[in-house]
Amino acid sequence: MSQNHNQFNIGDRTVGESYPPLVIAEIGINHEGDIEKAIRMVDDAIEAGCECVKFQSHVIEDEMIPNDIIPGNTTETIWQIMKRCALSEKEEIQIK
């Protein structure tokens, strides 16, 4: 049996040219660290027809050093934003 290199499976879902598009909602950190908002965003994504959602998981202390860099579109430092928007491991498991 020849293998089709234009398709692959994610669980039971086949992704490829001959299949409907796999729509993934990019939630990122837009929940702003609010678990209830994150859950609502997942529910909204499902209602809109998305089959997957993508979050950003951060362990700030392991990937950043405290800093005072403030992007041009806010008054918070990048450190403050990332710290505020991080979900705990328990919350991420709850969303899953």
SVG drawing of the C-alpha trace seen along z (x, -y; Angstrom):
<svg xmlns="http://www.w3.org/2000/svg" viewBox="-22 -53 39 55">
<polyline fill="none" stroke="black" stroke-width="0.4" points="0.0,0.0 1.5,-3.3 1.7,-6.1 0.0,-9.4 2.5,-12.1 -0.2,-14.8 -2.2,-13.8 -1.7,-12.9 -3.9,-12.1 -4.4,-14.0 -6.2,-11.4 -9.1,-10.1 -9.1,-13.3 -7.4,-13.1 -5.8,-16.3 -4.9,-16.7 -5.9,-17.9 -8.9,-15.6 -10.4,-16.5 -12.1,-19.6 -9.8,-22.2 -8.9,-21.7 -9.8,-25.0 -7.7,-25.9 -8.7,-28.9 -5.6,-30.8 -6.4,-31.9 -2.8,-32.5 -2.9,-34.6 -6.0,-36.6 -7.8,-35.1 -5.5,-37.5 -5.0,-34.8 -8.8,-34.5 -9.7,-30.8 -13.4,-31.5 -12.7,-33.7 -10.4,-31.0 -13.2,-28.4 -15.7,-30.8 -13.3,-31.3 -13.0,-27.5 -16.8,-27.2 -17.1,-30.1 -14.5,-28.5 -16.4,-25.2 -19.6,-27.0 -17.9,-28.7 -16.9,-25.4 -13.3,-25.1 -12.0,-21.6 -9.0,-22.7 -7.8,-25.6 -4.2,-26.7 -3.1,-28.4 0.3,-29.7 1.7,-28.1 4.4,-30.0 6.4,-29.4 7.7,-32.9 10.4,-32.3 11.9,-29.6 11.9,-31.5 12.3,-35.2 14.2,-37.4 12.4,-40.2 12.5,-43.3 11.1,-46.8 10.6,-46.8 7.3,-48.4 5.8,-47.8 4.5,-50.8 0.8,-49.7 0.6,-49.4 1.8,-50.8 2.7,-47.4 6.1,-45.7 6.4,-42.5 7.2,-40.7 4.0,-42.1 1.9,-41.1 3.2,-37.6 2.9,-37.1 -0.7,-38.4 -1.7,-36.3 -0.2,-33.0 -2.5,-30.2 -1.5,-27.7 -0.8,-24.1 -4.0,-23.1 -6.0,-25.6 -4.4,-24.4 -5.4,-20.8 -8.9,-22.0 -9.2,-23.6 -8.0,-20.5"/>
</svg>
